[in-house]
């Protein structure tokens, strides 16, 4: 039977769209479900400030009356203007191992983009870089993180069959926490601190850090990430939302700021205990008991042995000068005290030597790779 594509138009449709991924990966030991409430907010045109500059529709695929796939079609006009492209993005794509299903989903996004003047289709990508992006092509037997996508090994084969080519790759590392700060790392850290008159700033109040540096943190992210693949700068509405939503839930011991002599922010490192296993246990739900698993992972003494490096940003004029060493000379003792064994780097562009060089003094394992695909619209 032919594949039928249905556009998401109701709240019930959107629920099916979100929950399809949970059902596809139910019981999979490596997939980490999204938090359902976050997904509802992400896809809501009124609540997600990315819709100030993005256009999107969501589609479901049915075959023989059964739901067999989903995909989001997205145009990020800020990114297209920045990079002088006419790309339509496909995101949140899932499908059964059936070529008819994957082709029907991709053709739907192509047609949707063509009607809006787009010339290329690119993905998997979200609305912005703050959404998960890239299709897993290596590391299918590795536990994911809350910031990444997991997919079955057949997904990239379907993309290649449909004529897609590599556009960009991200690599991910396990970074093992050392017993002590590496000697050379500490020496560089001390030298950089004195040479540039830098200071480490720590906070115990999320309200205080939000008031003092909340805006500056995300302005720094915009500045540091601006040259990176597909990046579109965060708007003020997005910054306001991230300050309100995310700073209050962080363990501030695992957040380090570096400032110059005038207290201007030059670097930030944000990490947190891994929520991967907690999200698996809760199946992405806060109720009835999901909140317990998440709070336990964040704040209880017996945490997961893995931590997530959520964000590292350094002002461009301080990059390649050892400022990262100063960040981690503060964070490593925290990780040791809290009992973590290794950190997940989360995706780093494979050509981003500046980021990967910061792991030179640690024992690492490159264990995952993901890819953004692109092709001309037929």
Secondary structure by P-SEA (a helix, b strand, c coil): cbbbbbccccaaaaaaaaaaaaaaaccccccccccaaaaaaaaccccccccccccbbbbbbbcccccccbbbbbbcaaaaaaaccbbbbbccccccccaaaaaaaaaaaaaaaaaacccccccccccccccccccccccccccccccccccccaaaaaaaaacccccbbbbbbbccccccccaaaaaaaaaaaaaabbbbbbbccaaaaaaccaaaaaaaaaaaaccccccccccaaaaaaaaaccccccccccbbbbbcccccccbbbbbcccaaaaaaaacccccccaaaaaaaaccccccccccccccccccccccccaaaaaaaaacaaaaaaaccccccccccccccccccccccccccccccccbbbbbccc
